[in-house]
Amino acid sequence: MTDIELTIPRSTVSLFLPLMQKGVVIAARTGCSIRQFICGQLGISDAYLDQRVQTLFLNARPVDDVDAAVLEDGATLALSAAMPGLLGATMRKGGHYAAFRMGISLSANTPPANAPGTGRVTLKLFNMVAREVGPGLLEKGVGVDGSDLNRIAGNHPEAMPQVQCTRVDGKRPADPAASVFLSLEGRPVHLTVRIAEPAPMSNETG
């Protein structure tokens, strides 16, 4: 796996949020509840999980109880804010229409297949959750497909001069970020993104 570190202005963060929708890989302690993973390991508050995250899918099955559902190695977890319409209401965790999807919902009584340990979880974030949580995850570091970085460079060539590739496997690259991304096609990447804040304007006039 290639280790990539980027520095980008906050104005370009949105270019990398599609990575969250496709899914990023996170090293995790497994055999724990979804709440323990989201709040205890990712550092997201209980209030955010309970109030903002309205829809969760674990391995493509809707989740109602984040304290009972167990996260195992290799799992895929998707998080979303409230989705519109009847479908959104039906998929909402613990919602009034949850009974309509009992046949596909994750059973809280399903025992974990593996004992607690360490592994990898694919995390997908959508809509407001992607915009609010995604930047923090990028700063901590996530696993992505290098082909997706190359696609970002191809779709947004005008923004690439603002993207600085500061480290490739611990070394400062000589090539610009777009060229580095091209070299990553088809390769697994551990991506860390530092979001640079603009320098404060000076009040001095003289």
C-alpha positions in Angstrom: 0.0 0.0 0.0 1.3 3.5 -0.9 1.2 6.1 1.8 0.1 9.5 0.5 -0.1 12.8 2.4 -1.8 15.9 0.9 -2.2 19.5 2.0 -5.2 21.2 0.5 -7.2 24.4 1.1 -10.6 24.0 2.6 -12.2 25.2 -0.6 -11.1 21.9 -2.3 -12.3 19.5 0.4 -15.5 18.8 -1.6 -13.4 17.3 -4.4 -12.5 14.4 -2.1 -15.9 13.8 -0.5 -17.0 11.3 -3.3 -14.4 9.0 -1.7 -16.7 8.8 1.3 -19.7 7.8 -0.8 -17.8 5.0 -2.5 -16.3 3.9 0.9 -13.0 4.3 2.7 -11.2 1.6 4.6 -10.5 2.2 8.3 -8.4 0.1 10.6 -10.7 -0.7 13.6 -11.1 -2.7 16.7 -13.8 -5.1 15.7 -16.3 -7.3 17.6 -17.8 -4.1 19.1 -21.1 -2.3 18.7 -21.6 0.3 16.0 -21.8 3.0 18.7 -18.5 1.9 20.2 -16.9 2.1 16.7 -18.4 5.5 15.7 -18.1 7.3 19.0 -15.3 5.4 20.8 -13.0 4.9 17.8 -13.9 7.6 15.3 -14.4 10.3 18.0 -17.9 11.3 16.8 -20.2 12.4 19.6 -23.1 10.3 20.9 -25.4 13.3 20.3 -24.3 13.4 16.6 -24.9 9.7 16.1 -28.3 9.8 17.8 -29.6 13.0 16.2 -27.8 13.6 12.9 -27.2 10.1 11.7 -30.7 8.9 10.9 -30.0 6.0 8.6 -27.5 3.2 9.0 -26.8 0.1 6.9 -24.5 -2.7 8.1 -23.6 -5.0 5.2 -26.5 -3.5 3.2 -29.0 -4.2 6.0 -30.8 -1.4 7.8 -29.8 -1.0 11.5 -32.2 0.2 14.2 -30.1 -0.4 17.4 -26.6 0.9 17.2 -25.8 -0.5 20.6 -26.8 -4.1 19.7 -25.5 -4.4 16.1 -21.9 -5.8 16.1 -19.2 -4.7 13.7 -17.0 -7.4 12.4 -13.8 -7.5 10.4 -14.5 -6.8 6.7 -17.9 -5.2 7.4 -19.3 -2.3 5.4 -21.1 0.4 7.4 -23.0 3.2 5.7 -24.2 6.4 7.5 -26.6 9.0 6.3 -28.6 11.9 7.6 -32.4 11.9 7.1 -33.3 11.0 3.6 -36.5 12.4 1.9 -39.7 10.7 1.1 -41.4 7.5 2.2 -38.3 5.5 1.4 -36.2 7.7 3.7 -38.8 7.4 6.5 -38.9 3.6 6.1 -35.1 3.3 6.3 -34.7 5.6 9.3 -33.4 3.9 12.4 -36.2 3.2 14.9 -38.7 5.1 12.8 -42.4 4.6 12.7 -42.2 2.8 9.4 -39.4 0.4 10.4 -41.9 -2.5 10.6 -42.3 -2.3 6.8 -38.7 -3.5 6.3 -38.5 -6.2 9.0 -37.6 -8.8 6.4 -34.3 -7.0 5.5 -33.4 -5.3 8.8 -30.4 -6.4 10.8 -31.5 -8.6 13.6 -30.3 -7.4 17.0 -30.2 -11.1 18.1 -27.7 -12.1 15.5 -24.6 -13.2 17.4 -21.1 -12.0 16.3 -19.2 -14.5 14.2 -15.8 -13.5 15.6 -14.4 -12.5 18.9 -13.2 -9.0 19.5 -10.0 -8.2 17.7 -8.6 -5.9 15.1 -9.5 -5.6 11.4 -10.7 -3.3 8.7 -14.1 -1.7 8.1 -15.3 0.0 5.0 -17.2 3.2 5.9 -19.5 5.0 3.6 -20.8 8.5 4.3 -23.6 10.3 2.5 -25.1 13.8 2.3 -24.7 16.0 5.3 -22.8 13.3 7.2 -20.2 13.1 4.4 -19.7 16.9 4.5 -19.6 17.2 8.3 -17.6 14.0 9.2 -15.6 13.3 6.0 -13.0 16.1 6.4 -12.0 14.8 9.9 -11.7 11.3 8.7 -9.5 12.4 5.8 -7.2 14.2 8.3 -6.9 11.0 10.4 -6.1 8.9 7.3 -8.2 6.4 5.3 -7.7 3.6 2.8 -8.8 4.4 -0.8 -8.3 3.1 -4.3 -5.6 5.1 -6.2 -7.8 5.0 -9.3 -10.3 7.2 -7.5 -7.6 9.8 -6.8 -6.6 9.8 -10.5 -10.3 10.2 -11.4 -10.5 13.3 -9.1 -7.5 14.8 -10.9 -9.0 14.1 -14.3 -12.4 15.6 -13.4 -11.0 18.7 -11.7 -7.7 19.7 -13.5 -8.3 23.4 -12.6 -8.1 22.6 -8.9 -5.1 20.4 -8.9 -2.5 23.2 -8.6 -4.0 23.9 -5.2 -3.4 20.3 -4.1 0.1 19.7 -2.6 1.4 16.2 -2.4 3.7 16.6 0.6 4.7 12.9 1.2 4.8 9.7 -0.8 5.9 6.8 1.4 7.5 9.3 3.7 9.4 11.2 1.0 8.7 14.5 -0.6 7.8 13.9 -4.3 9.3 16.0 -7.1 6.2 15.7 -9.2 2.9 17.6 -8.8 -0.1 16.0 -7.3 -1.8 15.2 -10.6 1.2 13.2 -11.8 1.4 11.4 -8.5 -2.3 10.5 -8.7 -1.8 9.2 -12.2 0.9 6.8 -10.9 -1.5 5.4 -8.4 -3.9 3.9 -10.9 -5.2 0.6 -9.6 -3.1 0.7 -6.4 -4.3 0.7 -2.8 -3.5 3.9 -1.0 -3.5 5.1 2.6 -4.5 8.7 2.2 -4.0 11.5 4.8 -5.3 15.0 4.0 -4.2 18.0 5.9 -6.6 20.9 5.5 -4.8 24.2 5.5 -6.7 27.2 6.9 -6.1 30.6 5.3 -3.7 32.9 7.2 -5.6 35.5 9.2 -5.6 39.0 7.6 -3.4 41.5 9.4 -5.0 44.6 10.8 -1.9 46.7 10.3 -2.2 49.4 7.7 1.2 50.8 7.9 
